Amino acid sequence: MSGIALTLAVIAVLLVVVAVLALRVRTRPTLTTPAERVVHATLHTASLAAVPLRRGLGADSAAEAAPHLRELTSADALGLADADGTLLAWTGPHESLTDTFAQAAVRAADEGRRILIKAPDLDEPGVRALIVQPLLLEDSASVGVMGVVSRIQPGPGMLSAITEVARYAGSQIELAELDASRARLDRAEVRALRAQISPHFIYNALNTVASFVRTDPDQARELILEFADFTRYSFRSAGEYTVLADELRNIDRYLTLERARFGSALQVRLQVAPEVLNVVLPFLALQPLVENAVRHGISSKPDGGTVIIVAADEGTDCVISVEDNGVGMDPDLLRSGDLDAIVSGATATATESAHVGLANVDDRLRAAFGNDYGLVVETAPGAGTKVSMRVPKFRPGISA
C-alpha cells in the first residue's frame, strides 16, 4: 500500500474515532465540554500514540503508546502484545488478566478477529469484559494485539471505537515498517552503487600510481593517499546522505587520479556557490555523473576534453550539473527513459557498457525528494553531455 493511501486511511480512521468518542461525550449529562474540544483532545492523544508506534511495535514503543491508546478507548486497563502473544506493555489495574490476555492474543492474531471474554470467564472483581482486538494491516496480516479491560458492558459504540483505534495503531505500525523497508532499500541501493564503482577506474588508478613509483616517488605517494581517501569515503558506513562539500571533496580525489592518468587531455572547471556547500543530497549522487563524463565523454575523444561541475543557488533549490564536451550520444536514447542505456551510449564498447549507476541515483533522488528532483540529461552526437539534478536546500527529515 502506498504511503499516500495509508495516510488517507489513517485520517479516515481518526475521523471515525473522533465521531464515536464525541457521541459518547454528548450522551454523558455531567460533561459540558464543547465538541470542538473533544475533537482536539482526541486528535492530540492520537498523535501522541503515533510517535512511538511509528518506531515499530516493541517493548519500549508499546509502553509509550499504551497510555494514549487507553485514553482513546476509555479503557480501565489496556495491554499490547505482539502477534505471538508476548506481552509488551500493560497500563492500568487488573494485571492478573495479563495471562488471559496473552493466551487470547495468540488466537486473535491467528484468526484475525476480535475475541470478547465476558465476566464469567475472567474471575476479576468489577470487570465486565476483556476485548482482545488484533492490530491488522490492510492485507489482513496481524502485527500485534490490543487488549481492553472494561468495567462496563461493551456496547456497539464502544466496540466500534476499539476497532478503529486498533486499526489506527496498526496503520502507524505499518508506516513504521514502510519506513524501515525504504531505509533497507536505500542501504541496498548504496551498496549496489558501491559495487558498481568502475573496476576500470580502480585498475587504471593503481596502474597510474605504479607508473610514478620509479619516475616520481613523491607523486606516487600523494596519489596513493588520494586513492586511499577516495575508497575510504566511498565505502564509509555512516548514513545514506552527505553534504555537497564532502561529495565534491571526494570527486576532487577521483579527478586528481584521473588527471594523473590523462595529463593535459583532461581539464576540469568547478563553479560552486559557497552558500550551497551544506546542501544535503544522497550519498554518492555526484560520483556516477563525473565518472561517466570522464569515462564515456572524454576518454573516447582522441584529443581529450573538459568536465565542468556547477553547483548554483536557485532560491529554495540547489541545481548541480556535470557537463563534458566529449563525444555525446544519440538523443533518441533520452526518449527511451533508460538512463543506463543513455550512459552506455552507441559509441561504448561492450566492456564499457557496464554502467556506474545513473539510474540508481535518479531513483534515490526521486525517493528522497519527489519526482520533481530526478536527473535531467541533455546531449547530442559530437556535442557533449550535460547531466543535471535539482536538490532542495532543506527537506524535513533528511539530514547528513
C-alpha positions in Angstrom: 0.0 0.0 0.0 1.4 3.4 -0.9 2.3 5.9 1.8 -0.3 8.4 0.5 -3.1 5.9 0.5 -2.1 4.7 4.0 -2.1 8.3 5.3 -5.6 8.8 3.9 -6.7 5.6 5.6 -5.2 6.9 8.9 -7.1 10.2 8.6 -10.4 8.3 7.9 -9.8 6.1 11.0 -9.2 9.2 13.2 -12.4 10.8 12.0 -14.4 7.6 12.9 -12.8 7.5 16.4 -13.5 11.2 16.9 -17.1 10.8 15.9 -17.6 7.8 18.2 -16.0 9.5 21.2 -17.8 12.7 20.6 -21.1 10.9 20.5 -20.2 9.2 23.8 -19.3 12.5 25.4 -22.6 14.2 24.3 -24.6 11.3 25.9 -23.0 12.0 29.3 -25.1 14.6 31.1 -22.3 15.6 33.5 -19.9 16.6 30.7 -20.3 20.1 29.3 -17.1 20.4 27.3 -17.8 21.5 23.7 -17.5 19.0 20.9 -14.6 21.0 19.4 -12.5 20.4 22.5 -13.3 16.7 22.2 -12.1 16.6 18.7 -8.9 18.5 19.5 -8.2 16.3 22.6 -8.8 13.1 20.6 -6.5 14.1 17.7 -3.9 15.2 20.2 -4.0 11.9 22.0 -3.9 10.0 18.7 -0.8 12.0 17.7 0.9 11.2 21.0 0.3 7.5 20.4 1.5 7.7 16.8 5.0 8.9 17.8 6.2 5.7 19.4 4.2 3.4 17.1 6.0 4.9 14.1 9.1 3.3 15.5 7.5 -0.1 15.2 5.9 -2.4 17.8 8.4 -3.3 20.6 8.5 -3.2 24.4 9.6 0.4 24.6 7.2 1.8 21.9 4.3 -0.3 23.3 5.0 1.1 26.8 4.9 4.7 25.5 1.8 4.2 23.3 -0.3 2.1 25.7 -1.4 5.0 28.0 -2.5 7.1 25.0 -4.4 4.1 23.4 -6.0 3.5 26.8 -7.3 7.1 26.8 -8.6 6.8 23.2 -10.6 3.7 24.0 -11.7 4.9 27.5 -10.4 1.6 28.8 -10.0 0.8 32.5 -6.8 -1.0 31.6 -5.1 -1.8 28.3 -2.4 -4.2 27.1 -0.4 -4.6 24.0 1.1 -7.9 22.8 3.0 -9.0 19.7 1.5 -11.4 17.1 3.0 -14.3 19.1 1.1 -13.4 22.3 4.2 -12.0 24.1 3.0 -9.2 26.4 4.8 -6.0 25.6 3.0 -3.5 27.8 0.2 -3.1 30.3 -1.2 0.1 31.6 -3.8 0.4 34.4 -5.0 -2.1 37.1 -6.2 -5.7 36.7 -2.7 -7.1 35.9 -4.0 -10.5 36.9 -5.6 -10.6 33.5 -2.3 -10.4 31.6 -2.0 -14.2 31.2 -5.6 -14.4 29.9 -4.9 -11.6 27.5 -1.7 -13.2 26.2 -3.4 -16.5 25.6 -6.3 -14.8 23.8 -3.9 -12.6 21.8 -2.5 -15.7 20.0 -5.9 -16.7 18.9 -6.9 -13.1 17.9 -3.7 -12.7 15.8 -4.0 -16.1 14.1 -7.7 -15.8 13.3 -7.6 -12.1 12.5 -10.7 -11.3 14.5 -11.8 -9.8 17.8 -12.2 -12.0 20.9 -14.6 -10.9 23.6 -14.2 -12.5 27.0 -17.0 -11.8 29.4 -17.1 -11.6 33.2 -17.9 -15.2 34.0 -14.7 -16.3 32.2 -12.5 -13.7 33.8 -13.0 -14.1 37.6 -11.8 -10.5 38.1 -13.9 -8.4 40.5 -15.6 -5.4 38.8 -14.5 -6.3 35.3 -17.3 -6.9 32.8 -15.3 -7.7 29.7 -11.8 -8.1 28.1 -11.8 -7.2 24.5 -8.9 -8.6 22.6 -8.5 -6.8 19.2 -5.9 -7.7 16.6 -3.9 -4.8 15.0 -4.5 -5.6 11.4 -2.7 -4.3 8.3 -4.5 -3.7 5.0 -3.6 -7.2 3.8 -5.2 -8.7 7.0 -1.9 -9.6 8.5 -1.7 -9.0 12.2 1.2 -7.0 13.6 0.1 -7.2 17.2 -2.8 -7.3 19.6 -4.5 -4.8 21.8 -6.5 -5.9 24.9 -9.1 -3.5 26.5 -10.4 -4.1 30.0 -13.8 -2.6 30.7 -15.9 -2.3 33.9 -19.0 -1.7 31.8 -20.8 -4.0 29.4 -19.3 -3.1 26.0 -21.9 -1.9 23.5 -21.7 -1.5 19.7 -20.3 2.1 20.0 -17.5 1.0 22.4 -16.6 -2.0 20.2 -16.6 0.2 17.1 -14.3 2.7 18.8 -11.9 0.0 19.9 -11.8 -1.5 16.4 -11.0 1.9 14.9 -8.3 2.7 17.5 -6.8 -0.7 16.7 -6.9 0.0 13.0 -5.2 3.4 13.6 -2.5 1.7 15.7 -1.9 -0.9 13.1 -1.7 1.7 10.3 1.0 3.6 12.3 3.0 0.4 12.8 2.6 -0.3 9.0 4.0 3.1 8.3 7.0 2.3 10.5 7.5 -0.9 8.6 7.3 1.0 5.3 9.9 3.5 6.6 12.1 0.6 7.7 11.7 -1.1 4.3 12.6 2.1 2.5 15.7 2.6 4.7 16.7 -1.0 3.9 16.2 -0.4 0.2 18.2 2.8 0.4 21.1 1.0 2.1 20.9 -1.8 -0.5 21.0 0.7 -3.4 24.0 2.4 -1.9 25.7 -1.0 -1.6 24.8 -1.7 -5.2 26.2 1.7 -6.3 29.5 1.0 -4.4 29.7 -2.4 -6.1 29.3 -0.6 -9.5 32.2 1.9 -8.9 34.1 1.2 -12.1 36.7 -1.6 -11.7 38.4 0.0 -14.7 38.9 3.2 -12.7 40.5 1.2 -9.8 42.7 -0.8 -12.2 43.7 2.4 -14.1 44.4 4.3 -10.8 46.7 1.6 -9.5 48.4 1.4 -12.8 48.9 5.2 -12.8 50.4 5.0 -9.3 52.7 2.2 -10.4 53.9 4.3 -13.3 55.1 7.1 -10.9 56.8 4.8 -8.4 60.2 5.0 -10.2 59.9 8.3 -12.0 58.3 10.4 -9.3 58.0 8.7 -5.9 56.6 11.8 -4.2 53.8 12.0 -6.7 53.2 8.3 -6.4 52.9 8.7 -2.6 50.4 11.5 -3.0 48.3 9.5 -5.4 48.2 6.5 -3.1 46.9 8.8 -0.3 44.3 10.2 -2.6 43.2 6.7 -3.6 43.0 5.6 0.0 40.9 8.6 0.9 38.6 8.1 -2.1 37.9 4.4 -1.2 37.5 5.2 2.5 34.8 7.8 1.7 33.1 5.6 -1.0 32.8 2.6 1.3 32.0 4.5 4.5 29.3 3.1 6.7 27.7 6.3 8.0 24.3 7.3 6.7 22.5 7.4 3.3 23.1 11.1 2.9 26.0 13.5 2.7 26.6 17.2 2.2 27.7 18.7 -1.1 31.0 19.8 0.3 32.0 16.2 1.2 30.8 14.9 -2.1 32.8 17.5 -4.0 35.9 16.7 -1.9 35.7 13.1 -2.9 35.2 13.9 -6.5 38.3 16.1 -6.4 40.2 13.0 -5.2 38.8 11.0 -8.1 39.7 13.7 -10.6 43.2 14.0 -9.2 43.8 10.4 -10.0 42.3 10.7 -13.5 44.3 13.8 -14.3 47.4 12.0 -13.4 46.5 9.4 -16.0 45.2 11.6 -18.8 47.5 14.6 -18.2 46.5 17.7 -20.1 43.9 15.8 -22.1 41.5 16.1 -19.1 40.6 19.6 -18.0 38.3 20.4 -15.1 36.3 23.5 -14.3 34.5 23.9 -11.0 31.9 26.6 -10.2 30.3 26.3 -6.8 28.2 28.8 -4.9 29.5 28.8 -1.3 26.0 29.0 0.1 25.1 25.5 -1.2 28.1 23.6 0.2 26.0 22.4 3.1 23.1 21.2 1.0 22.2 17.5 1.8 22.0 15.0 -1.1 22.1 11.2 -1.4 25.4 9.7 -0.7 27.5 9.1 -3.9 25.0 11.1 -6.0 27.6 13.0 -8.0 30.3 10.4 -8.3 28.5 8.5 -11.1 27.8 11.7 -13.1 31.5 12.7 -13.0 32.8 9.2 -13.7 30.5 8.9 -16.8 31.6 12.3 -18.0 35.2 11.2 -17.9 34.8 7.6 -19.0 32.2 7.9 -21.7 32.7 11.5 -22.8 36.3 12.4 -22.5 38.2 9.2 -22.7 36.5 8.4 -26.0 37.7 11.7 -27.5 41.2 11.5 -29.1 42.2 15.0 -28.0 40.5 14.8 -24.6 38.2 17.5 -23.3 36.8 19.4 -20.3 34.5 18.5 -17.5 32.5 21.3 -15.9 30.9 20.9 -12.5 28.5 23.6 -11.4 26.5 24.0 -8.2 24.2 27.0 -8.2 21.9 28.6 -5.7 18.4 28.9 -7.1 16.1 30.1 -4.4 14.8 27.1 -2.4 16.8 24.7 -4.5 20.4 23.9 -5.4 21.0 22.9 -9.1 24.0 20.8 -9.7 25.3 19.9 -13.2 28.1 17.9 -14.7 28.9 18.7 -18.3 31.5 17.4 -20.7 32.4 18.4 -24.3 33.0 14.8 -25.2 31.6 12.6 -27.9 27.9 13.0 -26.8 25.2 10.5 -27.7 22.1 9.9 -29.7 19.2 12.0 -28.1 16.8 9.2 -29.2 18.2 7.3 -26.2 16.8 10.0 -24.0 13.3 9.3 -25.1 13.7 5.7 -24.1 13.8 6.7 -20.4 16.6 4.2 -19.8 19.4 6.2 -18.1 21.7 3.2 -18.1 21.4 2.9 -21.8 22.0 6.6 -22.1 25.2 6.3 -20.1 26.4 3.4 -22.2 25.7 5.2 -25.5 26.0 3.9 -29.0 29.8 4.6 -29.0 30.6 2.5 -26.0 32.1 -1.0 -26.4 30.5 -4.0 -24.7 33.0 -3.8 -21.9 32.4 -0.1 -21.4 28.6 -0.5 -21.4 28.7 -1.6 -17.7 27.1 1.4 -16.1 28.0 3.0 -12.8 24.6 3.7 -11.6 22.9 6.8 -13.0 19.5 5.1 -12.8 20.3 4.3 -9.2 21.0 8.0 -8.5 17.8 9.0 -10.3 15.7 6.6 -8.3 17.3 7.7 -5.0 16.7 11.4 -5.8 13.1 10.8 -6.6 12.6 8.6 -3.5 14.1 11.3 -1.2 12.7 14.5 -2.7 9.9 13.6 -5.1 9.5 13.2 -8.8 10.5 16.8 -9.5 14.0 16.0 -8.4 15.3 13.3 -10.8 18.2 13.6 -13.3 17.9 15.6 -16.5 20.2 14.7 -19.4 21.0 16.9 -22.4 23.1 15.6 -25.2 23.7 15.2 -28.9 26.3 13.3 -31.0 29.5 15.3 -31.0 28.1 18.0 -28.7 28.9 16.5 -25.3 26.6 15.6 -22.5 25.1 17.6 -19.5 23.5 15.8 -16.6 21.7 18.0 -14.0 20.0 17.4 -10.7 17.9 19.7 -8.6 18.1 19.3 -4.8 16.1 21.2 -2.2 18.2 23.2 0.1 16.2 21.9 3.0 13.8 19.0 3.4 12.4 18.0 6.8 13.5 14.5 8.0 16.6 14.4 5.7 20.0 15.2 7.1 23.6 14.1 6.6 
